[in-house]
Amino acid sequence: MVEVIKVPQYTPRVEIHTMQRFVHGNCTMLKSIGEILIAAKEYVYAWQLGLKTIETMRLTAEGANHAAYIPQKWVYHKGEYDNYASIDIFDAADAEITAGSGPSSGSVWLNYVAEGDV
């Protein structure tokens, strides 16, 4: 079952498909897997992904319209509680996809895998 995080308008829509917990000795790690509808220059907070911190994050773009989108992220304050990732999305012409540009809504669906602290 998909959990949709409802947030105010003009923020990313996060759909969490699965959560996995890994225990190794005294360390417990949580992996969140799902999709994000987001435009460039927007933030994704750890709590939106069901995590307390974002340690790592991998993004891939949905390419239904055969346009090449290149997502990039920058995780602020790795390991600190309630941190966030800044997402940048570029198209093949190196133009940044911001709200109001790019696809119809200005946002792109990204698949994500994020790992963080429990």
N, C-alpha and C positions, 0 to 999 in steps of 0.2 A: 504494500500500500504506500502511495506517495504522500508525504507530508508537505503541504504547501505553507510556507511561512508568510503570513499576511502582514504586510508593512504598508506605511502610507504611500500614496501615489508618488511617482517619479523616483522611486528607489528600486533596486533590482528585485525581481521575483525569483525566489529560491524554492526549488522543488527537491526535497531530500528523498532519494529512492531507497537507500539502505545505509545502515550504520553498523560498523564492525568494531569489536573491542579486541585488542591484543594485549596480553599480559606476558611480560618477560622479567622474571625476578621481581624486583620491587617497582618496576616501571609499568604503567598502564597507558596505552595509546588508543585513541579512538580515530577511526577512519569514517569520513562522511562522503558518500557518493551520490551524485545527482546532477541537476541541470540548473542553470541560472539564465534568466533573460535580463541582459544588461547592456548598457551603452558604455562607451569609453569615458574615462574620468569619473567613474562612480566607485564607491567603496562597498566592499562586502565585509561585514563584521563577523567575528567568530560565532557569536550567538545565533546569527542567521543560518549558519551551517550546522548548528547543534553542537558546537564545540565551546570550550572555555578559552582555548588559544588556537591560533593557526600557526603550525610549525612549517608545513610544506603544503603546496597547492599546485596541482597540474590542471591545465585547461586545454580543451580542444574545441574547435568551432564546428557547429552544425553547418554543412555546406549544401543545403537543399537547392539553393538557386545557382549553384556552381560558381559562386564567387569565392575567391580565396581570402579568408579572414585569418589574421595572425593575432591571437590574443597573447598579452603579456601581463605579468602581475608583479607587484612589489609588496611584500609583506612587511608591515611596520611593526617594530618592537617584537620580534620573534620570541616566543616563550613567555610573554607577559599576558596576563589575563585581559580579556575583552579587546584584543588587538584587532586589526583589520588589514585587508589587502586592497590596494588600489589597482584597478583593472584598466588596461589600455588595449584597444582593438584597432588594428590597421587593416586596410584592404590591400589589394595587389598593387595599387598605385601609390602606396605609402601615405594615403590620406587616412586620418583618424576618424573612426566612426563615433560620432557624438550624437546626443539626443537631437533629433530633427534632421539628421543626415543618414545616409546609408539606406538600409532596408525600410520598409513601410513605417515602422514605429520608431526607427532610429536605434533599435536595440537588436542584439544578436543572441541567439541561444548558444550557450557554452556548456559542454559537459565538464564536470569538475570531479576531482578526487582531492580531498583535503584531509590532512592528518593533524591532530592536535592533542592537547592534554584533556584528561577527563575532568 
